[in-house]
């Protein structure tokens, strides 16, 4: 069922109002008084490392799918997707990476983009299994691990699954044929190296979350492992704007187990969105806005030649 934008805005408003009622705004501000900024620098370094890994994975995935683009173009499409994902539910704006490549390559890039997002979800599911193993009683943890192992063939077969998306009914006939042709190149992609890179980038997101927790409160790494996947999953639900509200509510609920006040949990959740979502989106926005400006104005070498000519 498609959720309209006004329903998402309404959902965000209701949940945010409830959180504000339970956690006063003054408490949110006061939680920053004991902030250890050294951990914020560590979180920033982790985010930049995550972006580097995600770019490497995306560039290699494009090459494996038969799309030969320059490194700067693959970075542009990745960051452009981040810029659009910041204002769309469930970060669905990332699927617009195909808009930043040549029109003839868009069907293939769209399928590769879906595969890239599926790898992220698989990595998050792996983190969720690790959370259950660390949190739940041993029989439940073992059962979660067994389910993950049973579903492992799905993770290995993700390229073939995505290649068959051309059968979905909402495509036009012409675009469906282009998707069918583009899907043939996905059949030969080995998912193992890209699954490893997806797990690495998600692990760096987890590390960012841990650093943000430590900036506010002395807490063990186990607390980050247990709570991280569920907070991220709540932020990806298509019932609010940019995950605002559900993400903070789940963070306050889960982190209370580790004696972290609700105000601190909400601040950590908001900063996680700022570091892992908003910061890459801002980088992508500035990159996209700077490109037309560079085309309209002469480069620094042209200005230098003009100045030398006048003298």
C-alpha positions in Angstrom: 0.0 0.0 0.0 1.4 3.4 -1.0 1.6 5.9 1.9 1.1 9.5 0.8 3.4 12.3 1.8 0.8 13.9 4.0 0.3 10.7 5.9 4.0 10.5 6.4 4.2 14.1 7.6 1.3 13.4 9.9 2.9 10.3 11.3 6.2 12.1 11.9 4.3 14.9 13.7 2.4 12.5 15.9 5.4 10.4 16.9 7.6 13.5 17.4 4.9 15.2 19.6 4.7 12.0 21.7 8.4 11.9 22.1 8.5 15.6 23.0 5.8 15.0 25.6 7.8 12.1 27.2 11.2 13.7 26.7 11.2 17.5 27.2 13.1 19.6 24.7 15.1 21.1 27.6 16.4 17.6 28.4 17.5 17.1 24.8 19.6 20.3 25.0 21.0 19.6 28.5 22.2 16.1 27.3 24.8 18.0 25.1 26.4 19.6 28.2 28.5 16.5 28.9 29.3 15.8 25.2 32.8 14.5 24.6 33.6 16.0 21.2 36.6 13.7 20.7 34.2 10.8 19.9 32.5 13.0 17.3 35.8 13.2 15.4 36.0 9.4 15.5 32.5 9.2 14.2 33.3 11.6 11.4 36.3 9.5 10.4 34.1 6.3 10.5 31.5 8.0 8.2 34.2 9.0 5.7 35.6 5.5 5.7 32.0 4.2 5.1 31.5 6.5 2.1 34.9 5.3 0.7 33.8 1.7 1.0 30.4 2.3 -0.4 31.9 4.2 -3.4 34.4 1.4 -4.0 31.6 -1.2 -3.9 29.4 0.9 -6.3 32.2 1.6 -8.8 33.1 -2.1 -8.9 29.5 -3.2 -9.1 29.0 -0.9 -12.1 32.1 -2.4 -13.8 30.9 -6.0 -13.0 27.5 -5.2 -14.5 29.1 -3.9 -17.7 28.7 -0.2 -17.1 32.1 1.5 -17.6 32.1 4.9 -16.0 34.8 7.2 -14.7 35.5 7.1 -10.9 34.2 10.7 -10.6 30.9 9.7 -12.4 30.3 6.7 -10.1 31.0 9.0 -7.1 28.6 11.6 -8.5 25.8 9.0 -8.9 26.4 7.6 -5.4 26.3 11.0 -3.7 23.4 12.2 -5.8 21.5 9.2 -4.6 22.4 10.2 -1.0 21.1 13.7 -1.7 17.7 12.4 -2.8 17.5 9.8 -0.1 17.6 12.3 2.7 14.0 13.5 1.8 12.4 10.2 0.9 11.0 7.5 3.1 13.1 4.4 3.5 15.9 6.2 1.7 14.2 5.2 -1.6 15.8 8.3 -3.2 19.0 6.3 -3.6 17.3 4.4 -6.4 17.6 7.6 -8.4 21.3 7.0 -9.0 20.4 6.1 -12.6 19.5 9.7 -13.2 23.1 10.7 -13.1 24.3 8.4 -15.9 23.7 8.4 -19.7 20.1 7.6 -20.6 21.1 4.5 -22.5 22.6 2.9 -19.4 19.8 3.7 -17.0 18.0 0.4 -17.1 21.2 -1.4 -16.2 22.2 1.1 -13.5 18.7 0.9 -12.0 19.0 -2.9 -11.6 22.5 -2.6 -10.2 21.2 0.1 -7.8 18.5 -2.3 -6.6 21.1 -5.0 -6.1 23.3 -2.5 -4.1 20.4 -1.7 -1.8 19.5 -5.4 -1.4 23.1 -6.0 -0.3 22.7 -3.3 2.3 19.5 -4.9 3.6 21.2 -8.2 3.7 24.1 -6.7 5.7 21.6 -5.1 8.1 19.8 -8.4 8.5 23.2 -9.9 9.4 23.6 -7.3 12.1 20.1 -8.1 13.4 21.0 -11.7 13.7 24.2 -10.7 15.7 21.9 -8.6 17.9 19.6 -11.5 18.7 22.6 -13.8 19.4 24.0 -11.2 21.8 20.7 -10.3 23.4 18.3 -13.2 23.4 18.6 -16.4 25.5 20.8 -19.0 23.8 18.0 -21.1 22.2 16.5 -18.0 20.5 19.9 -16.8 19.4 20.8 -20.2 17.9 17.4 -20.3 16.1 18.1 -16.8 14.6 21.5 -17.9 13.4 20.0 -21.1 11.9 17.4 -19.0 10.0 20.1 -16.8 8.7 22.1 -19.8 7.5 19.0 -21.2 5.8 18.5 -17.9 4.0 22.1 -17.6 3.0 21.4 -19.0 -0.6 19.1 -16.0 -1.1 22.0 -13.6 -0.3 24.2 -15.5 -2.7 21.6 -15.5 -5.4 20.7 -11.8 -5.1 22.1 -10.9 -8.6 19.8 -13.5 -10.2 16.8 -12.4 -8.2 17.3 -8.7 -9.2 17.9 -9.7 -12.8 14.3 -11.0 -12.9 12.7 -7.7 -11.9 11.8 -7.0 -15.5 8.8 -9.3 -14.9 7.1 -6.8 -12.6 3.8 -5.5 -14.0 4.3 -1.8 -13.6 7.0 -1.4 -16.3 6.1 -0.2 -19.7 6.7 -2.7 -22.5 9.6 -0.9 -24.0 11.3 -0.3 -20.7 10.6 -4.0 -19.7 12.5 -5.2 -22.7 15.4 -2.9 -21.9 15.4 -4.2 -18.3 15.4 -7.8 -19.6 18.4 -7.1 -21.8 20.2 -5.3 -18.9 19.5 -8.2 -16.5 21.5 -10.6 -18.5 24.8 -9.0 -17.3 23.7 -9.4 -13.7 23.5 -13.2 -14.1 27.3 -13.4 -14.1 28.0 -11.2 -11.1 29.5 -13.0 -8.1 27.8 -11.6 -5.0 30.5 -12.7 -2.5 32.9 -9.8 -2.7 30.1 -7.2 -2.8 28.4 -8.9 0.2 31.7 -8.6 2.1 31.9 -4.9 1.2 28.3 -4.3 2.2 29.0 -5.9 5.5 32.0 -3.8 6.0 30.2 -0.5 5.2 27.3 -1.5 7.6 29.9 -2.4 10.2 31.4 1.1 9.8 27.9 2.5 10.3 27.7 0.5 13.5 31.0 1.8 14.6 29.8 5.4 14.0 26.8 4.7 16.2 29.1 3.3 18.9 31.2 6.5 18.8 28.2 8.7 19.1 27.0 6.7 22.1 30.4 7.1 23.7 30.3 10.8 23.1 27.3 11.0 25.4 27.5 8.0 27.7 30.1 5.4 28.7 28.6 2.3 27.3 29.9 -1.1 26.0 30.2 -2.0 22.3 27.7 -4.8 23.0 25.0 -2.2 23.6 25.7 -0.8 20.1 25.6 -4.2 18.5 22.3 -5.1 20.2 20.4 -1.8 19.4 21.9 -0.6 16.1 20.0 -2.7 13.5 16.6 -2.1 15.1 17.1 1.7 15.3 18.3 1.8 11.6 15.3 -0.4 10.6 12.9 1.9 12.4 14.4 4.9 10.5 13.8 3.1 7.2 10.1 2.5 7.7 8.1 4.5 5.1 5.8 6.0 7.7 7.6 9.2 8.4 9.9 11.9 6.9 13.5 10.8 6.9 12.7 8.3 9.7 12.2 11.2 12.2 10.1 9.9 15.1 10.1 6.1 14.9 13.9 6.0 14.9 14.1 8.2 18.1 11.3 6.3 19.8 13.0 2.9 19.2 16.3 4.3 20.3 14.8 5.6 23.6 13.1 2.3 24.2 16.1 0.0 23.5 18.8 2.1 25.0 16.9 2.4 28.3 18.0 -1.2 28.9 21.5 0.2 29.3 20.5 3.0 31.7 20.8 5.6 28.9 18.2 8.4 29.5 15.6 9.0 26.8 16.9 12.5 26.0 20.4 11.1 25.4 19.0 8.2 23.2 17.1 10.7 21.1 20.2 12.9 20.6 22.3 9.9 19.6 19.6 8.8 17.1 19.4 12.3 15.6 23.2 12.6 15.3 23.3 9.1 13.7 21.0 10.5 11.0 23.1 13.7 10.7 26.4 11.8 10.3 25.3 8.8 8.2 22.5 10.3 6.2 22.5 14.1 6.2 26.2 14.7 5.9 26.6 12.5 2.7 23.4 14.1 1.3 24.9 17.6 1.8 28.2 16.5 0.1 26.1 15.1 -2.8 24.0 18.3 -3.0 27.1 20.6 -3.1 28.7 18.4 -5.7 25.6 18.5 -7.9 25.2 22.3 -7.5 28.9 23.0 -8.1 29.1 21.1 -11.4 26.9 23.6 -13.4 28.7 26.5 -11.7 32.0 25.2 -12.9 30.7 24.9 -16.5 29.3 28.5 -16.4 32.5 30.2 -15.0 36.0 30.0 -16.5 38.4 27.7 -14.7 41.3 29.0 -12.6 43.8 28.3 -15.4 41.7 30.4 -17.8 41.6 33.2 -15.3 45.4 33.0 -14.8 46.0 33.1 -18.6 43.7 36.1 -18.9 45.5 37.9 -16.1 48.9 37.2 -17.6 47.7 38.4 -21.0 46.6 41.7 -19.5 49.9 42.3 -17.9 
